[in-house]
Amino acid sequence: MNRVLLDKKVAEYLQGDNTAFDYIYQNTSKAVYFGILYVVKVKAVAEDLLHDTYVRAMRNLTSYQSGTNFLGWLLRIGKNLALNYLDKHKKETLTDFEEESYRYGTTETELPYVFEVARKVLSEQDYQIVMLCQVAGYKRHEVAKLLSMPLATVTWKNNQALKKLRNILSEEGEI
């Protein structure tokens, strides 16, 4: 993802070009969704909070400082909404009734099983790196900039997380 182009689209949106939102959403929504899902652990809630994140972000877009880290800004909004949600609903038992359905191929629109495993066994930072590199399509050097980490650290953490996932999935007979 090109951060300069993303900032350009943000500026265009601020100037009234609503079509710029399509680019912003398409290039950031996966990372934001997986960041929220890591916190709330329920797909339906994560989807709702994803939409809330963009509504809040677009309403407060003037507070974003161009040239900083727009995706990081969005991720922070999403994470804060997720944490607020958990705080408000901490006494409720959240259940995702379709949690295992996609594992057995019953619905094609659900997340692959590997994402669930990743969410459960990886640290938040490792999960975020894997989701940004492997799912959202960011290059490792872009993830390093987004997360303010050395490229070598991102590469190492990504590789270690993938090895861990591969080992777990092979033990379960999934690969």
Secondary structure, 3 states (H helix, E strand, C coil): CCHHHHHHHHHHHHCCCCCHHHHHHHHHHHHHHHHHHHHHCCHHHHHHHHHHHHHHHHHCHHHCCCCCCHHHHHHHHHHHHHHHHHHHCCCCCCCCCCCCHHHHCCCCCCCCHHHHHHHHHCCHHHHHHHHHHHHCCCCHHHHHHHHCCCHHHHHHHHHHHHHHHHHHHHHCCCC
